[in-house]
Amino acid sequence: MLEGRKIAVIMPAYNAAETLAKTVKELPDIVDDIIVVDDCSRDGTRQEAQKLKVFYHRHRKNKGYGGNQKTCYRLALKRGAGIVVMVHPDYQYSPRLVTAMVAMLASGHYDIILASRILGDQNARAGKMPIWRYAANRFLTLTQNLLLKQKLSEFHTGYRAYTSEVLKSLPLHLGSDDFVFDNELLAQASYAKFRIGEISCPTRYDPSSSSINFGRSVRYGLGVLRVSLMYRLDKMGFIDYYLFNGSSFSSRNTNLSLSE
């Protein structure tokens, strides 16, 4: 608990058997609840999770990265989380930064915290991020900052923290079940004027870290550009984009409208 808020860490897991335990073991004591949602893994993720002190939930069929997150957030809110931190169980990001991220939210200055691989000392390249992925990250982030009127160093980190108010308010059920969900959520948050902060984060790339292939990366990049363009056209009054229809925070959105 921090400032009376229950701290939950969610882990959207897929074939994370090799790295799940060491990721969990590095989480700080401030964490009250660890939720692992297994997206129908084909390795020993279930067996590894059952050895740990975590709440474990398994999808009967694969729902995709975005679909997995929706389940994670629904379970975290159902279990009383006041602050929710997403930590990938592939050990790419340092779990020890959870305390700092949570403190930034508990301060009341921010609603969302992103752990940036770019901010500060070029952590991404030092962590051996592939050069083509780094270049795409910089191009997409520049474009998104222009279209969303933000000043973020990175939109594409998977290490994030949210207050429960953000997750209850945004119409997350309208988002994709694929990787672009992360950026749709940030676009929704920008549309709703939530305050987004950043913290510098070291990262590591090795064979056990999850990654999407080049083809899916291209599809992801095009999806990011589409969401950002639709955001700007909606803000300019040219269209009424479905992704932001729930941003008036009506009561029908407070349970995320997510199903099993």
PyMOL commands that set and color helices and strands:
alter all, ss='L'
color gray80, all
select helices_A, chain A and resi 20-25+45-50+64-78+95-106+123-126+131-148+164-169+172-174+181-191+214-235+242-244+251-253
alter helices_A, ss='H'
color red, helices_A
select strands_A, chain A and resi 7-13+33-38+55-58+83-86+112-116+160-163+196-200
alter strands_A, ss='S'
color yellow, strands_A
deselect
rebuild
show_as cartoon
